[in-house]
Amino acid sequence: MNLFAQAVRVADLGLSVPQDLTTAFAAFASTNVDDFLVLIFLFSRGIRFRTVVLGQYLGFLAILLLSLLCALFAQTLPRIW
């Protein structure tokens, strides 16, 4: 399927890629405001940079893996649900 055919197919579904990307960016930014505040607090308390960054990566990895497991579990549910 060529690029034009894919674009037409997306248009048939009523999806707007720029609008979806804008919405995704706004949702990501708005849900991370509290994360920035926590980082400011941690750095102001004198906690080592390495510890904070490692905690951020490990926390994000844990959330990502949990989301992946939930998505895989959702695939096993009947379509009726």
N, C-alpha and C positions, 0 to 999 in steps of 0.2 A: 504494500500500500504506500503510495507516494505521500509527500508532505501535504499537498493540496487536499487529497482525499481525507487525510487525517483531520485537517482543519475543518473541512466540511462536516465530517462526522461529529466533531466536538461541537460545532455550531448547531447541529441538529439536536443535540442534547440540551441546548440552552445554556451551555457553559461559556463563561467569558474568562479566558485565561488571565488577562491583565487585572480584571476585577478580583478573581480568585487569588492571584498573587498578592494584591494589595490587602485583601482581607486576611490572608495567612500572615503577612508581615505585621499587620496591626495586632493580630491576636498574639503572635509571638512576643512582640515588643511590650504589649500591655500586661502579659502574664509574667514578664521578667522584671518588672519594676521592683517588686519585692526582693528579688535576687540581688539587684544592684544595691539596695539598702542594706541587705545582710553583708554584702562584700565591703561596703563602706564601714559598717560597724566592726567587722573582723579586722580590717586593716588599721582602723583607728585604735584598736585595742593592742596593737603591737604583735599580733600573731604573724608568724613567719609566712612570707610570700609563698614559699614552696608548699607549705601545709595547706594553705587556702586553695591554691590552684589544684593540688592533688585531690582535695576534697570535692572541688567543683567537678573535676573530670570523673571521679568515682561516682558521685551523685548522679550526674547526667547519664553515665553508662548504666547505672542501676535502673533509672527511669526508662531508658531506651529498651533495655532487656525486658523489663516488666511489660512495657507496651507491646513488644514483639510477642511475648508469650500470650498476652491477652488476645492479640490479633490471630495468632495461630489457634487458640482455643475457640475463638468465634467462628473459625472456618469449620469446626466440627459440629456446630449447632445446626439443627434443621432449618431450611430456608423459610419455613412458615414463621419462625420467630423473627 
